[in-house]
Amino acid sequence: MKCIYCQCEESKVLDSRSTDETNSIRRRRECLGCGKRFTTYETIETVPILVIKKDGSRQPFNIEKVKSGMIKACEKRPVSMAQIDTMASEIEKQIQNSLRQEIPSQQIGEMIMEKLKPVDEIAYVRFASVYRQFKDVTNFIKLITEM
């Protein structure tokens, strides 16, 4: 870290603390060259993830879209918002940990169904019926018998 006063690259950290958002760390430093103090902030660098839609277009991953789909599937079901937030966060972490910069929307849909199935089977069937775009009742019945 270069000193803002003398450009010396040697400094020592006097104090570290999380900021209000906890997405960054505030560090108070002292330059070993000139002795002056300055503050730096460290933030986590995230790689933007693009979702490849069915039509081939790409758009940034948005956790709110995942939550929205889950909320619709869980409507009038005994699934709390906390459970939905937890499932959505787990999906987001799974995507980020894959270290891929692009992910097909179909894979995200499968992840959502994987999380919904053990929590609420009705929500799972609701989501699957929209996600898999059932054309008739036979596909719907087939999904239910597979469960």
PLY file of the C-alpha trace (Angstrom):
ply
format ascii 1.0
element vertex 147
property float x
property float y
property float z
element edge 146
property int vertex1
property int vertex2
end_header
0.00 0.00 0.00
1.55 3.30 -1.09
1.55 6.25 1.29
-0.58 9.09 -0.12
1.95 11.65 1.13
5.40 10.29 0.22
4.55 7.27 -2.02
6.53 4.93 0.28
5.29 1.36 -0.08
5.94 0.37 3.53
3.24 0.95 6.14
1.89 -0.72 9.22
-1.73 -1.28 10.17
-2.70 0.45 13.40
-6.39 -0.45 13.50
-8.84 -2.57 11.48
-12.62 -2.60 11.72
-15.62 -3.55 9.64
-17.68 -0.81 8.07
-21.42 -0.50 8.63
-22.29 -2.66 5.62
-19.65 -5.27 6.60
-18.75 -5.51 2.91
-15.49 -3.71 3.50
-12.81 -3.27 6.12
-11.48 0.12 7.22
-7.78 0.12 8.04
-5.90 2.91 9.76
-2.26 2.87 8.61
0.98 4.59 9.47
3.66 5.17 6.84
7.06 3.80 7.85
8.76 6.40 5.61
7.24 9.72 6.71
5.27 8.66 9.79
1.98 10.17 8.61
-1.28 8.30 9.04
-3.92 7.50 6.42
-7.01 5.33 6.03
-7.62 2.59 3.45
-10.67 0.48 2.70
-10.65 -3.11 1.50
-13.67 -4.48 -0.34
-14.45 -7.91 -1.70
-14.18 -8.01 -5.46
-17.00 -9.93 -7.05
-17.02 -11.21 -10.59
-20.27 -10.38 -12.40
-22.19 -13.50 -13.37
-24.25 -13.55 -16.55
-27.35 -15.68 -16.98
-27.81 -17.25 -20.41
-31.53 -17.14 -21.19
-33.38 -19.72 -23.34
-33.27 -17.36 -26.35
-29.47 -17.04 -26.04
-29.49 -13.52 -24.62
-27.45 -12.72 -21.54
-28.27 -10.62 -18.51
-26.67 -10.06 -15.11
-27.57 -12.54 -12.36
-30.15 -11.01 -10.02
-30.90 -12.72 -6.73
-34.18 -10.78 -6.51
-35.50 -12.68 -9.57
-34.71 -15.97 -7.84
-36.53 -14.81 -4.70
-39.49 -13.54 -6.73
-39.97 -16.94 -8.41
-39.74 -18.71 -5.07
-42.19 -16.31 -3.43
-44.75 -16.94 -6.19
-44.35 -20.71 -5.83
-44.68 -20.52 -2.03
-47.70 -18.22 -2.04
-50.26 -19.31 0.58
-47.93 -22.08 1.73
-46.34 -22.49 5.19
-42.93 -21.30 3.96
-41.48 -18.27 5.74
-39.66 -15.41 4.07
-36.61 -16.37 6.14
-36.64 -19.83 4.52
-36.92 -18.28 1.06
-34.04 -15.88 1.82
-31.91 -18.77 3.07
-32.61 -20.90 -0.01
-31.91 -17.95 -2.35
-28.64 -17.17 -0.54
-27.55 -20.80 -0.80
-28.25 -20.75 -4.54
-26.31 -17.50 -4.94
-23.33 -18.92 -3.01
-23.44 -22.10 -5.06
-23.34 -20.08 -8.29
-20.52 -17.83 -7.06
-18.51 -20.80 -5.77
-18.73 -22.48 -9.18
-16.33 -19.76 -10.41
-18.22 -19.60 -13.70
-18.91 -16.24 -15.31
-21.94 -17.52 -17.22
-24.68 -19.90 -16.14
-27.72 -21.13 -18.09
-31.10 -20.07 -16.68
-32.16 -23.74 -16.84
-29.47 -24.63 -14.31
-30.70 -21.93 -11.94
-34.26 -23.29 -12.31
-33.03 -26.78 -11.41
-31.24 -25.38 -8.34
-34.45 -23.66 -7.22
-36.47 -26.87 -7.60
-33.78 -28.77 -5.69
-34.16 -26.35 -2.77
-37.99 -26.22 -2.85
-38.64 -29.97 -2.97
-37.61 -30.81 0.63
-39.19 -27.62 2.02
-42.65 -27.79 0.41
-43.74 -30.24 -2.28
-46.66 -28.08 -3.41
-44.34 -25.09 -3.97
-42.00 -27.45 -5.82
-44.80 -28.62 -8.15
-45.98 -25.06 -8.70
-42.50 -23.88 -9.64
-41.84 -26.93 -11.81
-45.11 -26.51 -13.71
-44.18 -22.95 -14.70
-40.47 -23.64 -15.16
-40.98 -26.71 -17.34
-43.90 -25.06 -19.17
-46.34 -27.97 -18.96
-48.63 -28.05 -21.99
-51.12 -30.56 -20.62
-52.11 -32.51 -17.53
-50.10 -35.64 -18.45
-46.78 -33.87 -17.82
-48.14 -32.58 -14.53
-49.26 -36.06 -13.45
-45.92 -37.53 -14.50
-44.05 -35.06 -12.26
-46.27 -35.88 -9.28
-45.91 -39.67 -9.72
-42.10 -39.27 -9.89
-42.20 -37.69 -6.46
0 1
1 2
2 3
3 4
4 5
5 6
6 7
7 8
8 9
9 10
10 11
11 12
12 13
13 14
14 15
15 16
16 17
17 18
18 19
19 20
20 21
21 22
22 23
23 24
24 25
25 26
26 27
27 28
28 29
29 30
30 31
31 32
32 33
33 34
34 35
35 36
36 37
37 38
38 39
39 40
40 41
41 42
42 43
43 44
44 45
45 46
46 47
47 48
48 49
49 50
50 51
51 52
52 53
53 54
54 55
55 56
56 57
57 58
58 59
59 60
60 61
61 62
62 63
63 64
64 65
65 66
66 67
67 68
68 69
69 70
70 71
71 72
72 73
73 74
74 75
75 76
76 77
77 78
78 79
79 80
80 81
81 82
82 83
83 84
84 85
85 86
86 87
87 88
88 89
89 90
90 91
91 92
92 93
93 94
94 95
95 96
96 97
97 98
98 99
99 100
100 101
101 102
102 103
103 104
104 105
105 106
106 107
107 108
108 109
109 110
110 111
111 112
112 113
113 114
114 115
115 116
116 117
117 118
118 119
119 120
120 121
121 122
122 123
123 124
124 125
125 126
126 127
127 128
128 129
129 130
130 131
131 132
132 133
133 134
134 135
135 136
136 137
137 138
138 139
139 140
140 141
141 142
142 143
143 144
144 145
145 146
